[in-house]
């Protein structure tokens, strides 16, 4: 099934011009963390590196990681499924999602529970992505391998940390 060429890549079934594109122009228009998360996903599909960098919280120092962010954006993104979204009592926003992507001919699914914070800048409220956690896999019934598993694949800054913490590599061992 092919998507209409004007449909927003975020999976909302709305037109891009009525969904994520206005947020790409002024990210203060995202009044809920799910809107910003969808706009960030669409920015990955559309190659909008600047938007993704600008919507990280300042504490993330995203500008220093621009090359790695651009590398992630250059992947082939296959679709987005928002599982849940909320604004918690402490004012932080959370969005759990799955995003499919293709890398080196293989298809993968990234599942994350993203955390967003809101700040007022020049009188306008903005949501910013701050970090995310990966759901813990169920405990494995098999015995642990006797030797560490090695791989030639480089761990990306947004990949799950190989230590098994459930956090992104950049927020854990990176």
Secondary structure, 3 states (H helix, E strand, C coil): CCCCCCECCCCCCCEHHHCCHHHHHCHHHCCCHHHHHHHHHHHHHHCCHHHHHHCECHHHCHHHHHHHHHHHHCCEEEEEEEEEEEECCCCCEEEEEEEEEEECCEEEEEEEEEEEEEEEECCEEEEEEEEEECCCCCCCCCCCCCCCCCCCCCCCCCCECCCCCCEEHHHCCC
